[in-house]
């Protein structure tokens, strides 16, 4: 005689787990879409065309400065606590006007701007005695004759 007992099939939770994972994933994606739709992205300014023209002029000034026969140099003498800005000799005899901006990326309050007042040797010296130690950027924006020039140099005050 054989034992013909009917066994109940065992239930597995795998189908429910797979469905739960898909539902949770869909809910997560829906949440992310909702959050990104609520985020304000203001990329366009009202005067973006003027900003683009100003940026283009700045790039032309940078290219013109790079094309000079000799570079604009910024020499820092830590012992004497002075900074010497040297313009190329090819600019001699041309009327110079401009500004030297000392930019401190870590602290906006330390930024300051001075006028460009080069001597006959096309040099200008600045005292670094009151400048905080650390990383600075020296931005020279000037015109020689009727041509605009721009150069930015890093500076580390110790």
Secondary structure, DSSP 8 states (H G I E B T S, - for coil): ------------SHHHHHHHHHHHHHHHHHHHHHHHHHS------TTHHHHHHHHHHHHHHHHHHHTSSS--EEEEETTTTEEEEE--GGGTTS-EEEEEEEE-TT-GGG-EEEE----TTSEEEEE-TTS-SEEEEEEEEEEETTEEEEEEEEEEE-
